[in-house]
């Protein structure tokens, strides 16, 4: 267990160092550091430790668990957990490249998005870890119900979800974007 925790912490530390080297801000610089910021359209979104999009990263963890269960079932759970942390950390680095940030701005409702703070990226990775742990412990039917609930609540609450985010990044749909922006 100590090795797993140390490996995961090391991966997160490397991701944080890479993000800092890329010029990402360490944390929200225009006010206090908060554990939670609930306004998906506010200036502190993607800057504080957790925000509404943290729930999409819980779903990442669940989906990564499922994928690794399918392709690496024989690997110990701790190995799959470390792989999940590595995959999510790699996504956080990729998500904060100019290419992906510009894609979010061009294709989704995130017109003012300028990337995550390093603190928020760490929160996203922690959220993924939580999703992975839940998927490893809960029955599959309950895990599926959790994903559906998260997607539904986010869709109603912030007019976005992991599924909508993926759709809009891959193939933007004007009517969805207008609805997301309240038009």
trRosetta pair geometry for C-beta under 8 A, 3 or more apart (Angstrom, degrees):
i j d omega theta_ij theta_ji phi_ij phi_ji
1 4 5.7 -54 -150 34 34 113
1 5 6.4 31 154 -16 67 105
1 78 7.6 -129 -99 -106 46 133
2 5 5.8 -55 -146 39 33 109
2 6 6.0 30 155 -17 67 109
3 6 5.7 -58 -144 41 29 109
3 7 6.1 30 156 -20 66 108
3 78 7.6 63 85 165 97 141
4 7 5.8 -54 -144 36 27 110
4 8 6.3 25 157 -16 63 107
4 78 4.3 -99 -91 -156 132 110
4 81 6.2 37 -165 82 120 130
4 82 6.3 -123 -142 -58 74 101
5 8 5.9 -56 -146 39 29 109
5 9 6.2 28 155 -17 65 109
6 9 5.7 -54 -143 39 30 111
6 10 6.2 34 154 -23 64 107
7 10 5.6 -54 -148 35 29 114
7 11 6.5 31 154 -20 64 103
7 82 4.9 -16 119 -120 132 123
7 85 7.8 135 119 63 85 144
8 11 5.8 -53 -150 34 32 111
8 12 6.4 29 153 -16 65 106
8 81 7.0 -44 -75 136 124 100
8 82 6.1 -123 -69 -109 76 67
8 85 4.6 -165 -132 -81 86 172
8 129 7.1 76 -166 -106 141 132
9 12 5.7 -55 -147 39 32 110
9 13 6.2 35 153 -22 65 107
10 13 5.6 -54 -146 36 30 113
10 14 6.4 31 155 -19 65 103
11 14 5.8 -53 -150 34 31 110
11 15 6.5 31 151 -18 64 105
11 82 7.1 149 -25 -163 145 76
11 85 4.9 113 81 126 147 112
11 86 5.3 -100 -146 -84 144 68
11 89 5.2 -154 154 -15 99 162
12 15 5.6 -53 -149 37 33 112
12 16 6.3 35 152 -20 66 105
12 85 6.8 -68 -51 -177 86 116
12 89 6.3 -138 -95 -97 47 125
12 122 6.2 75 -174 -128 115 86
12 125 5.5 161 -113 114 103 156
13 16 5.6 -52 -146 36 31 112
13 17 6.3 33 154 -19 64 105
14 17 5.6 -54 -148 37 32 112
14 18 6.3 32 153 -19 65 104
14 89 7.2 62 77 166 92 145
15 18 5.7 -54 -148 36 31 111
15 19 6.3 31 153 -19 65 106
15 89 3.8 -124 -67 -164 142 105
15 90 7.7 -109 -104 -57 112 34
15 92 5.7 57 -179 74 132 125
15 93 5.9 -125 -145 -51 85 102
15 121 6.8 -145 139 141 115 125
15 122 8.0 153 92 -85 115 68
15 125 6.9 134 74 -66 158 151
16 19 5.7 -54 -147 37 30 112
16 20 6.4 31 154 -18 64 105
16 118 5.2 81 -146 -172 82 117
16 121 7.1 165 -96 87 68 119
16 122 6.2 19 -83 -69 114 107
17 20 5.7 -53 -148 37 31 111
17 21 6.3 32 152 -19 64 107
18 21 5.6 -56 -148 38 31 113
18 22 6.4 33 151 -21 64 106
18 93 5.3 -9 109 -115 134 125
19 22 5.5 -54 -149 35 32 113
19 24 4.2 -36 168 34 90 141
19 92 7.0 -44 -71 134 129 103
19 93 6.3 -128 -69 -106 82 71
19 96 6.0 37 -129 77 98 158
19 116 7.9 -49 -152 86 139 96
19 118 4.8 150 103 -104 132 92
19 121 5.7 -174 -86 37 165 164
20 23 7.8 77 177 -49 32 11
20 24 6.2 -81 -83 57 33 86
20 26 6.7 23 -103 -82 103 82
20 118 5.9 9 -62 -77 82 147
22 93 7.5 150 -27 -153 150 81
22 96 6.4 115 103 117 150 111
22 97 7.4 -94 -155 -97 143 60
24 96 5.6 -1 -83 173 130 145
24 115 6.1 -120 -118 136 96 131
24 116 6.9 4 -154 85 131 64
24 117 6.5 142 163 -146 99 33
24 118 5.3 126 110 -55 119 82
24 121 7.4 22 155 -14 160 137
25 28 7.6 81 120 -89 133 22
25 29 5.9 -98 -167 -27 138 114
25 47 7.5 -5 83 -135 126 95
25 117 4.9 -53 86 -119 90 86
25 118 7.0 -141 97 -2 41 85
26 117 6.4 16 116 -175 22 101
26 118 4.9 -37 -135 37 45 121
26 119 6.4 63 155 -30 59 94
27 33 5.2 -13 169 -105 144 110
27 47 6.9 89 -179 173 49 79
27 48 7.8 49 -163 -109 88 41
27 117 5.0 84 -119 168 26 146
27 118 7.0 -64 -54 54 58 82
27 119 4.2 45 -100 -12 86 139
28 31 6.0 -27 132 56 119 79
28 32 7.8 21 86 88 119 29
28 33 6.4 158 46 -101 96 59
28 34 7.6 0 31 18 144 85
28 44 5.4 8 -115 -132 150 87
28 47 3.8 84 -80 148 96 120
28 48 5.8 -12 -21 -68 132 67
28 117 6.0 -95 -49 -45 56 157
28 119 7.5 -76 -9 52 72 137
30 43 6.9 -37 64 134 143 133
31 44 7.0 -59 55 -86 128 122
33 48 6.9 145 -163 -128 56 79
33 49 7.6 67 175 -30 92 96
33 119 6.9 -122 -145 -150 113 171
34 37 5.4 105 82 -57 135 89
34 44 7.1 38 33 172 126 144
34 48 4.5 -23 67 -139 90 136
34 49 7.0 -133 101 17 53 90
35 48 7.2 41 101 166 8 111
35 49 5.1 -35 -145 49 43 132
35 50 6.2 5 157 26 64 103
36 48 6.7 71 170 127 6 136
36 49 7.2 -48 -60 67 41 93
36 50 5.0 -26 -101 76 67 101
36 51 7.2 144 -159 -86 55 42
37 42 6.7 -124 165 76 115 129
37 44 4.3 -127 -151 114 160 117
37 45 6.2 -147 110 -82 121 48
37 47 7.2 9 26 62 159 82
37 48 4.0 124 -9 27 117 144
37 50 7.5 163 24 87 64 52
37 51 5.0 -22 70 -99 85 93
38 51 7.0 178 -93 -148 25 64
38 52 6.4 80 -151 -51 54 92
39 42 3.3 61 99 -13 124 122
39 44 7.1 76 57 54 102 93
39 45 6.3 -108 95 -55 67 104
40 45 5.5 82 -152 -115 31 146
40 51 6.9 127 -99 162 61 109
40 52 4.6 -44 -76 38 104 140
40 53 7.1 115 -126 -36 99 87
40 157 7.8 117 -17 127 135 90
40 158 4.0 75 -11 -137 164 125
40 160 6.9 -180 177 33 152 125
41 45 6.8 74 -1 -14 6 148
42 45 5.3 126 63 -24 69 95
43 47 7.4 -6 138 7 61 146
44 47 4.8 -106 -159 58 52 118
44 48 5.3 33 164 -25 105 108
44 51 7.6 178 119 -94 79 125
45 48 7.9 -44 -108 21 21 93
45 51 5.0 122 -140 -164 67 155
45 52 7.4 -24 -132 28 110 94
45 53 7.4 90 -175 0 100 114
46 51 6.3 -76 -49 30 39 155
46 53 6.9 14 -77 38 82 142
46 113 6.9 62 15 -139 163 89
46 115 7.1 -178 148 128 133 26
46 116 4.6 -109 -178 -103 95 68
46 117 7.0 140 139 4 64 73
46 120 5.1 102 -175 161 45 167
47 51 8.0 72 35 -48 53 138
47 116 7.4 -170 -78 -156 39 51
47 117 4.6 72 -143 -15 56 122
47 119 7.4 37 169 65 46 110
47 120 5.8 -74 -105 -41 5 132
48 51 6.0 117 61 -58 96 97
48 117 7.6 65 -40 39 19 133
48 119 6.9 -51 -163 111 24 122
48 120 6.3 70 66 -83 28 96
48 123 7.6 28 120 -17 56 163
49 119 5.5 -73 -84 158 63 100
49 120 6.6 -161 -123 -95 16 49
49 122 7.2 -50 -137 81 78 96
49 123 4.1 141 175 -76 60 132
50 54 4.3 -6 -152 -50 84 160
50 120 7.9 159 -72 -131 20 70
50 123 4.8 -154 -70 -173 61 136
50 127 7.0 127 -119 -64 99 118
51 54 5.8 137 52 -20 46 95
51 120 6.9 -4 0 -136 114 114
51 123 7.8 93 4 110 72 146
52 55 6.4 -39 180 14 52 110
52 154 6.6 134 170 -127 105 92
52 157 6.6 -163 -141 116 134 125
52 158 4.9 125 142 -46 158 150
52 160 8.0 101 120 67 124 107
53 56 5.2 -35 -166 22 65 115
53 57 7.0 64 141 -17 72 96
53 124 7.4 -21 117 -101 98 106
53 160 7.8 -23 -92 106 89 128
54 57 5.5 -56 -160 35 43 113
54 58 7.0 53 141 -25 68 93
54 123 5.9 -62 -106 144 117 106
54 124 6.4 -134 -116 -97 66 58
54 127 4.4 -171 -174 -82 82 151
55 58 5.3 -37 -154 22 44 116
55 59 7.0 44 147 -14 62 98
55 127 7.2 -109 -74 -166 19 136
55 150 5.1 -172 167 -157 111 110
55 153 7.6 -82 163 84 164 115
55 154 5.9 -168 89 -69 133 121
56 59 5.5 -50 -159 37 41 114
56 60 6.7 55 139 -27 65 95
56 150 7.6 159 -85 153 42 122
56 154 6.9 85 -62 -114 88 168
56 161 6.7 158 -94 -173 104 46
56 162 4.2 150 -146 -70 98 91
56 165 6.6 38 -142 6 155 150
57 60 4.8 -30 -148 22 46 121
57 61 6.8 52 152 -20 62 94
57 88 7.1 84 -158 -149 101 125
57 123 8.0 126 54 123 159 68
57 124 4.4 -170 -88 -161 160 73
57 125 7.5 -79 -178 -58 139 18
57 127 3.7 82 92 93 114 122
57 128 4.8 -76 170 -54 92 77
57 131 6.9 -157 130 -11 54 133
58 61 5.8 -51 -160 31 34 113
58 62 6.8 34 145 -17 64 103
58 127 5.0 -81 -55 173 68 92
58 128 7.1 -145 -91 -89 25 31
58 130 5.6 -44 -116 88 90 106
58 131 3.9 149 -173 -69 50 106
58 134 7.3 26 -171 21 101 141
58 150 6.4 -150 79 -117 119 157
59 62 5.4 -51 -148 36 39 113
59 63 6.2 34 155 -15 70 106
59 131 6.1 -121 -32 -128 10 148
59 147 5.5 100 -124 -129 99 87
59 150 5.6 -166 -60 97 111 148
59 151 7.2 81 -93 -59 151 86
59 162 4.8 -122 86 -19 147 155
60 63 5.9 -64 -149 42 28 106
60 64 6.0 26 156 -18 68 109
60 88 5.9 109 133 -107 134 107
60 91 7.3 -142 -152 63 146 165
60 127 7.6 75 42 107 108 95
60 128 4.7 -45 89 -111 112 100
60 131 6.2 125 65 59 57 158
60 162 7.3 -174 -54 -120 72 140
61 64 5.8 -53 -140 38 28 109
61 65 6.3 36 155 -23 62 104
61 84 6.4 68 -136 175 71 132
61 88 7.1 -3 -79 -70 74 142
61 127 7.0 -152 -19 127 125 58
61 128 4.0 153 -64 -171 95 52
61 129 6.2 -113 -112 -14 139 8
61 130 6.2 151 36 68 168 50
61 131 2.4 137 63 74 113 102
61 132 3.9 -100 -174 -32 101 69
61 133 7.4 -18 161 11 139 62
61 134 7.3 88 107 34 122 96
61 135 6.7 -173 128 1 83 120
62 65 5.7 -52 -153 32 29 115
62 66 6.6 30 150 -18 63 104
62 131 4.4 -90 -30 176 73 105
62 132 7.2 -147 -67 -77 34 37
62 134 6.6 -39 -84 79 96 106
62 135 4.4 148 -129 -62 66 126
62 143 5.9 166 -147 -176 120 107
62 146 7.2 -176 -90 90 155 116
62 147 5.7 -148 100 -75 157 111
63 66 5.5 -50 -149 34 35 113
63 67 6.3 36 153 -19 66 104
63 131 7.9 -7 12 146 65 135
63 147 7.9 100 -55 -116 87 137
64 67 5.6 -51 -145 38 34 112
64 68 6.2 27 158 -12 67 108
64 83 7.9 -172 170 111 113 87
64 84 4.4 121 127 -129 134 96
64 87 5.6 168 -131 78 133 143
64 88 6.8 -79 -41 -51 162 96
64 128 6.9 35 18 -171 140 108
64 131 7.7 92 34 102 98 115
64 132 6.2 -40 78 -89 107 103
65 68 6.1 -63 -146 43 26 103
65 69 6.0 31 153 -25 64 109
65 80 7.3 81 -129 146 60 123
65 84 6.6 9 -67 -94 62 144
65 131 7.2 -149 -11 129 119 81
65 132 4.8 155 -62 -135 108 66
65 135 3.7 148 74 93 160 144
65 136 6.1 -130 -142 -52 136 76
66 69 5.5 -54 -146 33 28 115
66 70 6.5 25 155 -17 63 106
66 135 6.7 -99 -44 -169 75 146
67 70 5.9 -61 -155 35 30 109
67 71 6.3 -9 163 10 68 112
68 71 6.3 -67 -129 54 32 87
68 72 4.9 -36 -167 46 75 110
68 75 7.4 -70 176 58 103 127
68 80 4.3 135 145 -151 141 110
68 83 6.0 140 -109 87 138 132
68 84 6.4 -88 -17 -63 149 94
69 72 7.6 -43 -73 61 11 66
69 73 5.7 47 -174 -93 49 82
69 80 7.4 62 -64 -153 56 157
70 73 7.0 -2 -133 -49 6 100
72 75 4.3 -9 162 11 103 124
72 79 7.5 -121 152 109 131 111
72 80 5.8 165 96 -95 122 100
72 83 7.1 59 53 31 166 168
75 79 4.3 -107 170 85 111 131
75 80 5.4 133 97 -51 116 88
75 83 7.8 45 120 -9 158 138
76 79 4.8 97 60 3 79 102
76 80 7.2 -150 97 -1 42 86
77 80 5.6 -58 -149 41 35 110
77 81 6.2 42 151 -25 68 104
77 136 6.0 91 -153 -143 127 135
78 81 5.4 -49 -147 32 33 117
78 82 6.6 35 154 -18 64 101
79 82 5.8 -51 -151 35 32 110
79 83 6.5 34 149 -17 64 105
80 83 5.4 -52 -148 38 35 115
80 84 6.3 41 150 -24 66 102
81 84 5.5 -50 -149 32 32 114
81 85 6.6 32 152 -18 64 102
81 129 7.6 55 -165 -137 97 83
81 132 6.0 130 -122 141 76 142
81 133 7.9 46 -119 -72 118 73
81 136 7.8 -17 -77 -54 103 152
82 85 5.7 -51 -150 34 33 111
82 86 6.4 34 150 -19 64 106
83 86 5.5 -56 -149 37 33 113
83 87 6.3 34 153 -20 67 104
84 87 5.7 -51 -145 35 31 111
84 88 6.3 25 158 -12 65 107
84 128 6.6 -171 156 149 101 109
84 129 7.4 133 111 -100 117 56
84 132 4.8 106 137 -97 166 148
85 88 6.0 -57 -144 42 28 106
85 89 6.0 31 155 -21 64 111
85 125 6.6 60 -148 -172 76 107
85 128 7.4 146 -104 100 50 119
85 129 6.4 26 -89 -83 94 98
86 89 5.7 -55 -142 38 28 112
86 90 6.3 30 156 -20 63 105
87 90 5.8 -55 -150 35 28 111
87 91 6.5 30 150 -20 63 104
88 91 5.5 -50 -150 34 35 114
88 92 6.5 39 151 -22 65 101
88 124 7.2 -166 173 128 111 89
88 125 5.1 139 120 -122 121 72
88 128 4.0 155 -112 101 159 174
88 129 7.8 -127 43 -45 160 67
89 92 5.6 -49 -150 31 34 113
89 93 6.7 33 151 -16 63 101
89 125 5.7 36 -79 -110 73 131
90 93 5.8 -53 -153 35 35 110
90 94 6.3 30 152 -14 67 108
91 94 5.6 -58 -144 43 33 109
91 95 5.7 38 156 -27 68 109
92 95 5.7 -48 -137 34 27 115
92 96 6.6 12 163 -7 59 112
92 116 7.1 -69 -158 58 90 147
92 121 4.2 107 -171 -158 129 107
92 124 5.9 152 -96 82 115 129
92 125 6.1 -49 -36 -57 148 99
93 96 6.3 -75 -156 43 26 100
93 97 7.4 43 147 -43 62 93
94 97 5.8 -38 -160 -2 40 116
94 100 6.0 94 147 -32 71 149
95 100 5.2 -118 -142 119 34 152
95 101 7.9 89 159 -61 54 69
95 115 7.8 139 127 -136 77 78
95 116 7.0 34 110 1 115 120
95 121 8.0 168 69 -113 119 104
96 100 7.1 -12 -10 67 12 121
96 101 6.8 36 -149 -54 36 109
96 115 4.6 81 -139 -153 84 114
96 116 5.7 -87 -85 38 116 89
96 121 6.8 -43 -37 -82 140 133
97 100 5.2 82 57 14 84 97
97 101 6.9 -155 88 -4 38 91
98 101 5.6 -59 -138 43 31 111
98 102 5.9 30 164 -19 68 110
99 102 6.2 -62 -151 38 21 108
99 103 6.5 22 151 -20 60 108
100 103 5.4 -51 -147 34 36 115
100 104 6.5 41 153 -21 66 99
101 104 5.8 -51 -153 32 32 112
101 105 6.6 29 150 -16 64 106
101 113 6.4 -155 -156 119 79 99
101 114 6.6 38 -165 -153 132 31
101 115 5.0 -41 -98 -64 131 89
102 105 5.5 -54 -148 38 35 113
102 106 6.1 27 156 -15 68 110
103 106 5.9 -60 -141 42 30 105
103 107 5.6 -11 174 12 68 120
103 169 6.1 56 142 -146 118 87
104 107 6.8 -76 -127 51 17 86
104 108 5.2 -39 -161 35 60 121
104 110 4.5 -27 159 74 104 132
104 113 4.9 -54 117 76 129 149
104 169 7.1 -24 -88 -100 61 98
105 108 7.6 -25 -60 49 9 79
105 110 6.3 -84 -85 102 46 82
105 111 5.9 72 -150 -141 73 36
105 112 7.9 119 -117 -30 97 9
105 113 5.8 -146 -72 54 79 93
106 172 8.0 -115 123 -43 74 153
107 168 5.5 148 139 157 95 79
107 169 5.8 111 98 -116 141 36
107 172 4.2 -142 -158 -63 86 126
107 177 7.9 -126 168 -88 45 131
108 113 7.9 19 77 1 113 143
108 160 7.9 59 -175 -120 118 125
108 165 6.8 15 -117 -134 144 63
108 168 4.4 92 -98 131 85 134
108 169 6.6 -13 -51 -67 115 67
108 172 7.2 -136 -67 -107 48 107
108 177 7.0 -161 -151 -113 31 99
108 180 7.5 -58 -177 104 72 163
109 159 7.1 51 -11 106 172 112
109 160 6.6 -128 41 -73 129 120
109 168 7.6 -39 -9 -170 75 166
109 177 6.0 176 -68 -149 77 70
109 180 3.9 -118 -59 124 141 126
109 181 5.2 -172 -131 -64 105 81
110 113 3.6 16 161 -26 112 130
116 120 4.2 -132 -168 87 101 119
116 121 4.8 124 114 -56 136 83
116 124 7.0 -43 -142 -14 163 136
117 120 4.6 97 53 5 79 101
117 121 7.1 -140 94 -4 43 84
118 121 5.5 -51 -149 35 36 114
118 122 6.5 39 151 -20 65 101
119 122 5.8 -53 -153 34 31 112
119 123 6.6 33 148 -18 63 105
120 123 5.3 -51 -149 37 37 115
120 124 6.4 42 150 -23 66 101
121 124 5.5 -49 -148 33 34 114
121 125 6.6 35 152 -18 64 102
122 125 5.7 -52 -150 36 34 110
122 126 6.4 36 150 -18 65 105
123 126 5.5 -52 -146 38 33 113
123 127 6.3 38 152 -23 65 103
124 127 5.5 -50 -149 33 32 115
124 128 6.6 37 150 -20 63 101
125 128 5.5 -49 -151 33 35 115
125 129 6.6 41 148 -22 64 100
126 129 5.5 -49 -151 32 35 116
126 130 6.6 39 149 -21 64 100
127 130 5.6 -50 -153 32 35 114
127 131 6.6 36 149 -18 64 103
128 131 5.6 -52 -151 36 35 113
128 132 6.4 37 151 -20 66 104
129 132 5.6 -53 -149 35 32 113
129 133 6.3 31 153 -18 66 106
130 133 5.7 -56 -147 38 30 110
130 134 6.3 32 154 -20 65 106
131 134 5.7 -53 -146 35 30 112
131 135 6.3 28 156 -17 64 107
132 135 5.9 -59 -150 38 29 109
132 136 6.3 28 153 -20 64 108
133 136 5.7 -56 -147 36 31 112
133 137 6.3 11 160 -6 65 115
134 137 6.1 -73 -146 46 27 99
134 138 5.4 3 172 -4 72 120
134 143 6.6 144 131 -113 93 92
134 146 6.8 -104 148 108 140 173
135 138 6.6 -54 -113 44 23 96
135 143 5.0 78 -116 -135 69 141
138 142 4.5 -113 172 88 116 118
138 143 4.8 145 90 -59 117 86
138 146 7.2 61 99 -13 167 139
139 142 4.7 85 62 10 84 105
139 143 7.0 -152 93 -8 41 88
140 143 5.5 -56 -146 37 32 114
140 144 6.3 34 156 -19 67 104
141 144 5.8 -52 -148 36 31 112
141 145 6.4 33 151 -19 63 106
142 145 5.5 -51 -147 37 34 114
142 146 6.4 40 150 -24 64 102
143 146 5.5 -50 -151 31 32 115
143 147 6.7 33 151 -18 64 101
144 147 5.8 -52 -151 34 34 111
144 148 6.5 32 153 -15 65 106
145 148 5.7 -55 -147 39 32 111
145 149 6.1 35 153 -21 66 108
146 149 5.6 -55 -145 38 30 112
146 150 6.2 31 156 -19 65 105
147 150 5.8 -53 -146 36 29 110
147 151 6.3 27 156 -16 64 108
148 151 5.9 -57 -147 39 29 110
148 152 6.2 26 156 -17 65 110
149 152 5.8 -58 -144 39 28 109
149 153 6.1 24 161 -16 66 110
150 153 6.1 -57 -141 39 26 107
150 154 6.1 21 161 -14 63 112
150 161 7.5 131 127 -146 75 106
150 162 7.9 29 118 0 114 112
151 154 6.1 -61 -145 41 25 107
151 155 6.2 28 156 -24 63 109
151 161 4.5 75 -147 -171 68 146
151 162 6.6 -78 -99 36 92 89
151 163 5.8 37 -140 4 126 116
152 155 5.7 -55 -147 33 28 113
152 156 6.5 18 159 -10 64 107
152 161 7.9 39 -37 -93 18 149
153 156 6.1 -62 -150 42 29 104
153 157 5.6 18 159 -13 68 120
154 157 5.7 -61 -129 47 28 106
154 158 5.6 -34 -168 39 69 102
154 160 6.1 -65 156 88 103 57
154 161 4.2 128 91 -95 121 81
154 162 7.7 74 71 -10 159 67
155 158 7.9 -60 -101 58 9 63
155 159 6.8 32 -168 -126 46 27
155 160 7.2 -156 -103 58 47 12
155 161 4.9 -29 -60 -33 81 124
155 164 6.7 132 -104 -24 91 135
156 159 7.9 -1 -164 -69 7 51
159 164 7.9 -124 152 130 53 170
159 179 6.6 -164 -159 130 122 80
159 180 4.4 155 138 -133 118 61
159 182 7.5 -137 -35 -56 168 73
160 164 5.3 -141 -148 83 52 131
160 165 6.1 62 -177 -61 101 89
160 180 6.1 63 -67 -138 85 120
161 164 4.8 91 45 13 76 102
161 165 6.7 -133 91 -9 37 91
162 165 5.5 -56 -147 35 28 116
162 166 6.4 27 157 -18 64 105
163 166 5.9 -55 -150 35 29 108
163 167 6.4 28 154 -17 65 107
164 167 5.7 -54 -145 38 32 112
164 168 6.0 25 160 -15 67 111
164 176 6.7 -169 -150 179 102 130
164 180 7.3 148 165 -84 139 128
165 168 6.1 -62 -145 41 24 105
165 169 6.3 22 157 -18 62 109
166 169 5.9 -58 -146 36 28 109
166 170 6.2 13 162 -8 66 113
167 170 6.3 -70 -146 44 24 100
167 171 6.4 -55 -175 59 63 81
167 173 6.9 -22 146 0 112 112
167 176 7.2 -21 109 108 126 174
168 171 7.8 -86 -118 72 17 42
168 172 5.2 42 -157 -108 64 69
168 173 7.1 -93 -99 23 70 75
168 176 6.5 -136 -83 106 103 130
168 177 6.7 122 -131 -76 120 89
168 180 7.9 -1 -84 -19 153 159
169 172 7.8 62 -64 -63 8 79
172 176 7.7 -148 -170 63 60 110
172 177 6.2 21 -172 -47 103 129
173 176 4.3 64 81 12 104 112
173 177 6.7 173 84 -12 52 86
174 177 5.6 -58 -146 38 32 111
174 178 6.2 32 157 -19 68 105
175 178 5.7 -49 -145 36 32 112
175 179 6.4 34 154 -18 63 105
176 179 5.7 -55 -148 38 32 111
176 180 6.2 34 153 -21 66 106
177 180 5.6 -53 -146 35 31 113
177 181 6.3 18 158 -9 64 110
178 181 6.0 -66 -146 45 28 103
178 183 4.3 -87 -166 72 83 110
179 182 7.6 42 -178 -71 31 22
179 183 7.4 -90 -64 53 23 69
